[in-house]
Amino acid sequence: MTLKSTAKNSIEVLEQRIAPAGLIEAGFKQASFGANLLHAGEGISTGNGAGSGQYLVYVEKGTAMVFITDLNNNSTVDPNEITGIGAGDGLRLISFVDIHGDIVTNLNLGEELSDSDRNPANNITGVGGDGRVLLNSTIEKIELRSVRAEDFEVNASTDLNGDEVVDAGYLENRAVLSNYSIFGNILAGKGFGAVDGGLIIDDAGRTIQAQVFDGFSSVDYYIDSQPSIGSVLTGTKAGGRYFSFGISRNTDFTGYLTAFVPPTGQIGGDIIGIKAASDATTFNIGTVESGNGGIGARGGNIQSVRFNGDSAGYLVIAGDGGRGPTGGAGGSITDISDLGSITSFVLIKSGTGGVGATGAGGAGGTITLGTMNIAAGLNIEPGSGGGGFTSGGLGAPLEKAVITPPEVDVAFGLNITATTHRPGEIGSSGQVDFNGDGYGD
């Protein structure tokens, strides 16, 4: 809740769970193996906390439990060892490193992982249960980027030369190697994204990475490569999925999530916003799929999604409407664009309307395309109407689609090699004189 004074010209006090713009360096603490619980305004570092080491992640809003695994067994937290994140409701998180695991809404209000067997006796202190219950929570934003100057306050620590600009050296000391990728899935119960959030891939930090990690002044060497995202799934499409916060099936928090059942009348879990910060940034992604609606509710919508440069194919599937007295509408797909992928199979499919048990069936979800500059095996399937007792739901038409292929370089041969044969030679056999003695060998 927002607090306001009744006096005129008062200053509005921001909700305490939302950190101000920029990083609060005082909120950074040293990362440790296992579970690291973070609140709004807190982050973790490979150093001793604020102003030291390399910065890994930062929470802008909500709560997160960040899991770190010693992948190389050196007993030191390295930047590439985040292996999963349990997300509290409304999480907004910035990751300066790649995530080598899943991001799941299984962190409850008590700041512990959910518990599928509901037996506190076998829970782990400070962590909670097994995390296998997908909670009815939302992830508002996941931003993948490097640290930048505007993240830091100009002060005696960040501006040693007194030019009122954050020193390049200070920024370089906080930077880490990153491909801006999630090598896992985002699994959210109630929904993912917001108009000012969603999944944002910002690779502007490639330049500073190339400068810092050159293989000479640093033992690390930066190799430019394309970001990759697993899948983004919500609601019923996220429930039942396998998740992992570690590297082993035996000792880490991992397993199959229980089925997700949305409450009566709850929409299927919208997905809002997947994009790169720059139209020049290309990335791969697997499946973007929203969940089915609860009883009588519409399926999850998918909106404001912008792909570019995908090379492996992708699926965009909106949720089906829930069955009920009147069927819920199928989820719609709105403002989906592709700015230049040359890829394989692509499916864009809106949701089917729900069945109406005593009334009409739900209408099929619609599809509205933005710029589609793509070369692929492209399939577009508007949703069908659901069956109903009084009438079936209307199927969705595809009213307009303008699809253009991207410009590509055409390969031209520089040399031509050919052979010729006299009439009758093809299909016949003969001897060859390899040593030049006049006789066939």
C-alpha positions in Angstrom: 0.0 0.0 0.0 1.2 3.5 -0.8 1.4 5.9 2.2 0.5 9.6 1.8 0.6 12.6 4.2 -2.6 14.7 4.4 -0.5 17.9 4.3 -0.3 19.9 1.1 2.8 19.6 -1.2 3.7 16.4 0.7 6.2 13.8 -0.6 4.7 10.4 -1.4 6.4 7.5 0.3 7.2 4.6 -2.0 6.1 1.1 -1.0 9.0 -0.4 0.9 9.1 -3.6 -1.1 10.1 -1.6 -4.3 13.7 -0.5 -4.5 14.4 2.9 -6.1 15.9 3.2 -9.6 19.5 2.2 -9.7 21.2 -0.3 -7.4 21.4 0.1 -3.7 25.0 -0.9 -3.2 24.6 -1.1 0.6 22.2 -3.9 0.0 24.8 -6.2 -1.6 26.1 -9.1 0.5 28.5 -11.9 0.0 27.1 -14.8 -1.9 27.3 -18.3 -0.5 26.7 -21.8 -1.7 23.1 -23.1 -1.3 20.2 -20.8 -0.8 20.6 -17.0 -0.7 17.4 -15.1 0.4 17.1 -11.6 -1.1 14.5 -8.9 -0.5 13.9 -5.7 -2.5 17.0 -3.5 -2.6 19.4 -6.5 -2.0 21.8 -8.3 -4.2 24.7 -10.7 -4.0 28.4 -10.4 -4.9 31.4 -12.6 -5.1 33.2 -10.2 -2.7 32.5 -9.2 0.8 29.4 -7.3 -0.1 28.9 -3.7 -1.1 31.6 -2.2 -3.3 33.6 -5.4 -3.6 33.7 -8.4 -5.9 31.6 -9.0 -9.0 27.8 -8.3 -8.8 25.6 -11.3 -9.6 21.9 -10.5 -9.1 19.8 -7.7 -7.7 16.2 -7.7 -6.5 14.2 -4.6 -7.4 10.9 -5.8 -6.0 9.6 -8.8 -4.1 11.7 -11.7 -2.7 13.9 -14.3 -4.3 15.8 -17.4 -3.1 18.9 -17.7 -5.3 20.6 -21.1 -5.4 24.4 -21.4 -6.0 26.2 -24.6 -6.7 30.0 -25.1 -6.6 30.2 -26.4 -10.2 34.0 -26.5 -10.4 34.5 -27.7 -6.8 37.0 -24.9 -6.0 35.1 -23.8 -2.8 34.8 -20.3 -4.2 31.6 -18.7 -5.5 32.1 -18.0 -9.2 29.9 -15.8 -11.4 28.6 -18.8 -13.5 27.3 -20.9 -10.6 23.7 -19.7 -10.1 21.7 -22.8 -10.7 18.1 -21.7 -9.9 15.9 -19.1 -8.4 12.7 -19.5 -6.3 10.5 -16.4 -7.0 8.1 -14.7 -4.6 5.0 -13.0 -5.8 5.6 -9.9 -7.9 9.3 -10.5 -8.3 11.4 -8.0 -10.3 15.0 -9.2 -10.7 18.1 -8.1 -12.6 20.6 -10.8 -13.3 24.1 -9.8 -14.4 25.1 -13.4 -15.0 23.7 -16.4 -16.9 21.2 -18.5 -15.0 22.1 -22.2 -15.2 18.7 -23.5 -14.0 15.1 -22.6 -13.7 13.2 -19.6 -12.3 10.0 -20.9 -10.5 7.2 -19.2 -8.5 7.6 -21.7 -5.6 8.7 -19.2 -2.8 5.8 -18.6 -0.4 4.8 -15.7 1.8 6.8 -17.2 4.7 9.9 -16.9 2.5 10.4 -20.6 2.2 10.0 -23.0 -0.7 6.7 -24.7 -1.1 6.1 -28.2 0.3 4.4 -30.9 -1.7 4.0 -33.3 1.2 2.9 -30.6 3.7 5.2 -32.1 6.3 7.3 -29.4 8.1 9.2 -32.2 9.9 11.3 -33.0 6.8 11.8 -29.4 5.7 15.2 -27.7 5.7 15.7 -24.8 8.1 16.0 -21.5 6.2 15.0 -23.1 2.9 11.6 -24.8 3.5 10.1 -27.7 1.6 10.9 -29.4 -1.7 9.6 -26.6 -3.9 7.4 -28.8 -6.0 4.2 -26.8 -5.6 3.9 -24.1 -8.3 2.3 -21.2 -6.4 -0.3 -18.9 -7.7 2.2 -16.0 -8.0 3.4 -13.7 -10.7 6.9 -12.8 -11.9 6.8 -9.2 -13.2 10.3 -8.8 -14.6 13.5 -10.6 -15.3 16.2 -8.4 -16.9 19.4 -9.9 -18.2 22.2 -7.3 -18.5 25.6 -6.1 -17.4 26.2 -3.4 -14.7 26.2 0.2 -16.1 27.3 3.6 -14.8 23.8 4.8 -14.0 23.5 1.9 -11.5 25.9 3.6 -9.1 25.9 6.8 -7.1 28.8 9.1 -7.8 30.8 9.3 -4.6 34.3 9.1 -3.2 34.3 5.3 -3.8 33.0 5.3 -7.4 34.6 8.6 -8.6 38.3 8.6 -7.5 39.3 11.3 -10.0 36.6 13.7 -9.0 35.1 14.3 -12.5 31.6 13.5 -11.2 31.4 10.4 -13.4 31.6 6.8 -12.2 35.1 5.6 -12.9 35.5 3.0 -15.7 37.7 1.0 -13.4 35.0 0.7 -10.7 32.5 -0.4 -13.3 34.9 -3.0 -14.7 35.6 -4.4 -11.2 31.8 -5.1 -10.8 31.4 -6.7 -14.3 31.1 -10.4 -14.9 31.1 -12.7 -17.9 27.6 -13.3 -19.2 25.9 -14.5 -22.4 22.6 -12.9 -21.2 21.0 -16.3 -21.1 18.8 -18.5 -19.0 19.8 -22.1 -19.5 16.5 -23.3 -18.0 12.8 -22.3 -18.0 10.7 -19.6 -16.4 7.8 -21.3 -14.7 5.1 -19.0 -13.2 1.7 -19.9 -11.7 -0.4 -16.8 -12.1 1.4 -15.0 -14.9 4.6 -13.5 -16.2 5.5 -10.0 -17.2 4.0 -6.5 -17.0 3.6 -3.6 -19.4 6.9 -2.2 -18.1 8.5 -5.6 -17.4 8.6 -9.1 -18.8 11.8 -10.7 -20.1 14.3 -8.1 -21.2 17.6 -9.1 -22.8 20.1 -6.1 -22.9 23.5 -7.1 -24.3 24.9 -3.5 -24.4 27.6 -4.8 -21.9 29.3 -6.9 -24.5 31.8 -4.0 -25.1 32.9 -3.8 -21.5 33.1 -7.6 -21.3 35.4 -7.7 -24.3 37.6 -5.0 -22.6 37.8 -6.6 -19.2 38.0 -10.3 -20.1 40.7 -10.2 -22.8 42.7 -13.3 -21.7 45.7 -11.2 -20.8 44.8 -8.8 -18.0 42.2 -11.4 -17.0 42.4 -15.2 -16.9 38.9 -15.2 -18.5 38.3 -14.6 -22.2 35.0 -13.2 -23.5 33.6 -15.0 -26.6 30.7 -13.3 -28.3 27.7 -15.6 -28.7 23.9 -15.5 -29.1 21.7 -15.3 -25.9 19.5 -18.3 -25.4 16.3 -18.7 -23.3 14.7 -22.0 -22.5 10.9 -21.6 -22.3 8.4 -19.2 -20.6 5.4 -21.1 -19.3 2.5 -20.1 -17.0 -0.3 -21.7 -15.1 -1.4 -25.2 -16.3 1.4 -25.3 -18.8 4.0 -24.8 -16.1 2.5 -27.2 -13.6 3.7 -30.8 -14.0 7.0 -29.6 -15.5 10.4 -30.8 -14.2 12.5 -28.1 -12.5 15.9 -28.0 -11.1 17.8 -25.6 -8.7 21.0 -27.7 -8.9 22.9 -30.2 -10.8 21.9 -33.5 -9.3 18.6 -35.4 -9.1 19.7 -36.8 -5.7 20.8 -33.9 -3.5 19.4 -30.7 -4.9 16.0 -29.0 -5.0 14.6 -30.6 -8.1 11.6 -32.7 -9.3 8.3 -32.5 -11.1 6.0 -29.7 -10.1 2.5 -30.7 -9.0 -0.3 -29.9 -11.5 -1.5 -26.3 -11.3 -5.2 -25.8 -11.0 -6.3 -22.1 -11.3 -9.1 -20.9 -9.0 -12.6 -20.7 -10.4 -12.9 -17.6 -12.6 -9.1 -16.9 -12.8 -7.6 -16.3 -16.2 -5.0 -18.7 -17.5 -1.9 -16.7 -16.7 -0.9 -13.9 -19.2 2.6 -13.5 -20.6 3.4 -9.9 -21.2 6.6 -8.7 -22.8 9.5 -10.7 -24.2 12.1 -8.7 -26.1 15.7 -7.5 -26.5 16.4 -4.0 -25.5 17.9 -3.3 -28.9 16.4 -4.4 -32.2 19.9 -5.4 -33.3 20.1 -8.1 -30.6 19.3 -11.6 -31.7 18.4 -14.5 -29.4 17.0 -18.0 -29.4 14.0 -19.1 -27.3 12.0 -22.4 -27.0 8.3 -22.2 -26.2 6.2 -19.3 -24.9 2.9 -20.8 -23.6 0.3 -19.4 -21.3 -2.0 -21.6 -19.2 -5.6 -22.5 -19.5 -8.3 -20.6 -17.7 -10.1 -21.6 -14.5 -13.8 -22.6 -14.6 -15.5 -20.2 -17.0 -12.4 -18.0 -17.4 -10.5 -17.1 -20.5 -7.2 -18.7 -21.4 -3.9 -16.8 -20.8 -3.1 -14.1 -23.4 0.3 -13.5 -24.9 1.2 -10.0 -25.8 4.1 -7.7 -26.7 6.6 -10.4 -27.8 9.4 -9.5 -30.2 11.7 -12.1 -31.6 14.8 -11.5 -33.7 17.4 -13.8 -35.2 16.1 -17.1 -33.8 17.8 -20.1 -35.5 16.2 -23.1 -33.8 12.4 -22.5 -34.2 9.9 -21.5 -31.5 6.3 -22.0 -30.4 3.9 -19.3 -29.2 0.7 -20.9 -27.8 -2.0 -19.1 -25.9 -4.1 -20.9 -23.2 -7.5 -22.5 -23.8 -10.6 -21.1 -22.1 -11.9 -22.9 -19.1 -15.1 -25.0 -19.3 -18.0 -23.8 -17.1 -21.7 -22.9 -17.3 -20.5 -20.6 -20.0 -17.2 -21.4 -21.7 -14.3 -19.0 -21.2 -12.7 -17.4 -24.3 -9.5 -18.8 -25.7 -6.4 -16.8 -25.0 -5.4 -14.3 -27.6 -2.0 -13.4 -29.1 -1.4 -9.6 -29.6 1.4 -7.7 -31.0 3.8 -10.5 -31.8 6.7 -9.6 -34.1 9.8 -11.2 -35.6 12.4 -8.8 -36.9 14.5 -11.1 -39.0 14.7 -14.8 -37.9 15.9 -17.4 -40.4 14.8 -20.5 -38.6 13.0 -23.8 -38.8 9.5 -24.6 -37.5 7.5 -21.8 -36.0 4.0 -22.1 -34.5 1.8 -19.2 -33.5 -1.5 -20.6 -32.0 -4.2 -18.8 -30.0 -6.4 -20.6 -27.5 -9.5 -22.7 -28.1 -12.7 -21.5 -26.4 -13.9 -23.4 -23.3 -17.0 -25.7 -23.3 -20.2 -24.2 -22.0 -22.1 -26.8 -20.0 -25.3 -25.0 -19.7 -24.7 -21.9 -22.0 -22.6 -20.9 -24.9 -19.1 -22.1 -25.7 -16.2 -19.6 -25.5 -14.9 -17.8 -28.5 -11.6 -18.8 -30.0 -8.6 -16.5 -29.2 -7.5 -14.0 -31.8 -4.1 -13.4 -33.3 -2.8 -9.9 -34.1 0.6 -9.8 -35.8 3.1 -7.0 -35.8 6.1 -6.9 -38.1 6.8 -10.4 -39.3 10.1 -10.4 -41.2 10.8 -14.1 -41.0 11.9 -17.1 -43.1 10.6 -20.3 -41.5 8.2 -23.1 -41.6 5.6 -20.7 -40.3 2.2 -22.1 -39.0 -0.5 -19.7 -37.8 -3.5 -21.3 -36.1 -6.3 -19.0 -34.8 -8.3 -20.6 -32.0 -11.5 -22.6 -32.5 -14.7 -21.9 -30.6 -15.7 -24.1 -27.8 -18.7 -26.4 -27.9 -21.8 -25.2 -25.9 -25.2 -26.3 -24.7 -27.0 -23.3 -26.2 -24.5 -22.5 -29.0 -20.9 -23.0 -29.9 -18.3 -20.3 -29.6 -17.1 -18.4 -32.6 -13.9 -19.4 -34.2 -11.3 -16.7 -34.6 -10.4 -15.4 -38.1 -6.9 -14.2 -39.1 -8.0 -10.9 -40.5 -4.7 -9.6 -41.7 -1.1 -10.8 -42.0 1.8 -9.2 -43.8 4.8 -11.5 -43.8 8.1 -10.7 -45.5 11.3 -12.8 -45.7 14.5 -11.2 -44.5 17.2 -10.1 -46.9 20.0 -12.7 -47.0 23.3 -12.8 -48.9 23.2 -15.0 -52.0 26.2 -17.3 -52.3 28.0 -17.1 -55.7 30.5 -19.8 -56.8 34.0 -18.5 -57.6 35.2 -21.6 -59.5 33.4 -24.2 -61.6 34.7 -27.7 -61.9 33.2 -30.1 -64.5 33.9 -33.3 -66.4 33.2 -34.3 -70.0 32.6 -37.7 -71.6 32.6 -39.0 -75.2 29.4 -40.7 -76.4 29.1 -44.2 -75.1 31.6 -43.9 -72.3 29.0 -43.5 -69.5 27.9 -46.9 -68.3 30.9 -48.7 -69.9 34.1 -50.0 -68.4 37.7 -49.8 -69.6 41.3 -50.2 -68.5 43.4 -47.3 -67.2 47.2 -47.0 -67.8 48.4 -45.5 -64.5 52.2 -46.1 -65.0 52.3 -45.1 -68.6 53.7 -48.3 -70.0 51.1 -48.6 -72.7 49.1 -51.3 -71.1 46.0 -51.2 -68.9 46.7 -51.7 -65.2 
